[in-house]
């Protein structure tokens, strides 16, 4: 089976000619703005709403967590319990579609409790994120890079390359390393604050991502992972691919 490339959005990604990758590509979130992978993984409500509004799923395959659209006629009934509990209902693009996706509940004390309702086309190329046989919800609540790693492994890929995972392996303290920082769905201020609390803090960006990736490595020990480091030469030429050690992370 071909190698599966997981494409994150760290700055090191810019060094790679993505269109020349010889394998199956799994892209994360806003990657679709610049490149269409074989599978686009959307990790949270804000970016999924953007992807849907763009029309990208019309012609491109997406994988979203908890994807289960319902007829719009059922929407008010299903939302009423949330309204009764004073959830904030965020609606988008409802007039143009007969079905809706309800998702993205937030109970973070620092944020308003909210539910996102998005108008969708049931013929779009969107499939529900898969779990494992023994844990149907495995990886659903992980960050998008770990979700993509899990989806590739669940589909049977055992050779997996990681590109643009700068926040883990090329970590620069106090710097939110994302190509799309400051744009829609990428809150530069919020994510930078999460970097500054220390990797052992449960709210830490780096600590959370490490823990989730380790869970993927634990679950899929048969997979062989390689990572492309920032500063290496183009992997289509003199690539410097380094093995991802099972229980260690390079920062």
DASUL-V123538 format. One record per residue. N is the residue number from 1. SS is DSSP state (alpha for helix, beta for strand, coil for the rest). OMEGA is omega as a letter, one per 30 degrees, with the letter a starting at -180 (none if undefined). NEAR is the number of other ideal C-beta (glycine too) atoms within 8 Angstrom. Layout:
n	ss	omega	near
N	SS	OMEGA	NEAR
N	SS	OMEGA	NEAR
This chain:
n	ss	omega	near
1	coil	a	5
2	coil	l	8
3	coil	l	10
4	beta	l	14
5	beta	l	13
6	beta	a	15
7	beta	l	15
8	coil	a	13
9	coil	l	12
10	coil	a	14
11	alpha	a	10
12	alpha	l	14
13	alpha	a	13
14	alpha	a	6
15	alpha	a	7
16	coil	l	13
17	coil	a	7
18	alpha	a	11
19	alpha	a	5
20	alpha	a	6
21	coil	a	11
22	coil	a	5
23	coil	l	9
24	beta	a	11
25	beta	l	12
26	beta	a	15
27	beta	a	14
28	beta	l	16
29	alpha	a	14
30	alpha	l	14
31	alpha	a	12
32	alpha	l	14
33	alpha	a	5
34	coil	a	4
35	coil	l	9
36	coil	l	7
37	coil	l	12
38	coil	l	6
39	beta	l	13
40	beta	l	16
41	beta	l	16
42	beta	a	13
43	coil	a	12
44	coil	a	9
45	alpha	a	10
46	alpha	a	9
47	alpha	l	13
48	alpha	l	15
49	alpha	l	12
50	alpha	a	11
51	alpha	a	13
52	alpha	a	14
53	alpha	a	8
54	alpha	a	7
55	coil	a	5
56	alpha	a	12
57	alpha	l	12
58	alpha	a	8
59	coil	a	5
60	coil	a	10
61	coil	l	9
62	beta	l	15
63	beta	a	12
64	beta	l	12
65	coil	l	11
66	coil	a	8
67	coil	a	11
68	coil	a	6
69	coil	l	8
70	beta	l	11
71	beta	a	6
72	alpha	a	11
73	alpha	l	4
74	alpha	a	8
75	alpha	a	11
76	alpha	l	6
77	alpha	a	6
78	alpha	a	9
79	alpha	a	12
80	alpha	l	8
81	alpha	l	7
82	alpha	l	9
83	alpha	l	9
84	alpha	l	6
85	coil	l	7
86	coil	l	6
87	coil	l	10
88	beta	a	8
89	beta	l	10
90	beta	a	10
91	beta	l	6
92	beta	l	10
93	coil	a	10
94	coil	a	10
95	coil	a	5
96	coil	a	5
97	coil	l	11
98	coil	l	5
99	beta	l	12
100	beta	l	13
101	beta	l	13
102	beta	a	10
103	beta	l	12
104	beta	l	11
105	beta	l	8
106	beta	l	8
107	coil	l	5
108	coil	a	5
109	coil	a	4
110	coil	a	3
111	coil	l	7
112	coil	l	5
113	coil	a	10
114	beta	l	12
115	beta	l	13
116	beta	l	11
117	beta	a	14
118	beta	l	14
119	beta	a	13
120	beta	l	12
121	coil	a	8
122	coil	l	7
123	coil	l	3
124	coil	a	10
125	coil	a	9
126	beta	l	11
127	beta	a	9
128	beta	l	10
129	coil	a	14
130	coil	l	6
131	coil	l	10
132	coil	a	8
133	coil	a	3
134	coil	a	3
135	coil	a	7
136	coil	a	5
137	coil	a	7
138	coil	l	9
139	coil	a	14
140	coil	a	10
141	coil	l	5
142	coil	l	12
143	coil	a	9
144	alpha	l	13
145	alpha	l	14
146	alpha	l	14
147	alpha	a	15
148	alpha	l	14
149	alpha	a	14
150	alpha	a	14
151	alpha	l	15
152	alpha	a	13
153	alpha	l	14
154	alpha	l	9
155	coil	l	8
156	coil	l	6
157	coil	a	13
158	coil	l	9
159	beta	a	11
160	beta	l	16
161	beta	a	15
162	beta	a	15
163	beta	l	14
164	coil	l	15
165	coil	a	12
166	alpha	a	14
167	alpha	l	11
168	alpha	a	13
169	alpha	l	10
170	coil	a	11
171	coil	l	10
172	coil	a	6
173	coil	l	5
174	coil	a	6
175	coil	l	7
176	coil	a	10
177	coil	l	11
178	coil	a	12
179	coil	a	10
180	coil	a	11
181	coil	l	10
182	coil	l	5
183	coil	a	7
184	coil	l	7
185	coil	l	11
186	coil	a	11
187	coil	a	6
188	alpha	a	9
189	alpha	a	6
190	alpha	a	7
191	alpha	l	13
192	alpha	l	11
193	alpha	l	8
194	alpha	l	10
195	alpha	a	13
196	coil	a	7
197	coil	l	8
198	coil	a	7
199	coil	l	7
200	coil	l	5
201	coil	a	8
202	coil	l	5
203	coil	a	6
204	coil	l	13
205	alpha	a	10
206	alpha	a	12
207	alpha	l	12
208	alpha	a	11
209	alpha	l	13
210	alpha	a	11
211	alpha	a	8
212	alpha	l	12
213	alpha	l	13
214	alpha	l	9
215	alpha	l	11
216	alpha	l	14
217	alpha	l	13
218	alpha	a	7
219	alpha	a	10
220	coil	a	9
221	coil	a	7
222	coil	a	4
223	coil	l	11
224	beta	a	7
225	beta	l	11
226	beta	a	12
227	beta	l	12
228	beta	a	14
229	coil	l	11
230	coil	l	9
231	coil	l	4
232	coil	l	10
233	coil	a	7
234	coil	a	9
235	coil	l	11
236	coil	l	8
237	coil	a	6
238	coil	a	5
239	coil	l	10
240	coil	l	8
241	beta	a	10
242	beta	l	8
243	beta	l	7
244	coil	a	9
245	coil	a	6
246	coil	a	6
247	coil	l	5
248	coil	l	5
249	coil	a	8
250	coil	a	6
251	coil	none	7
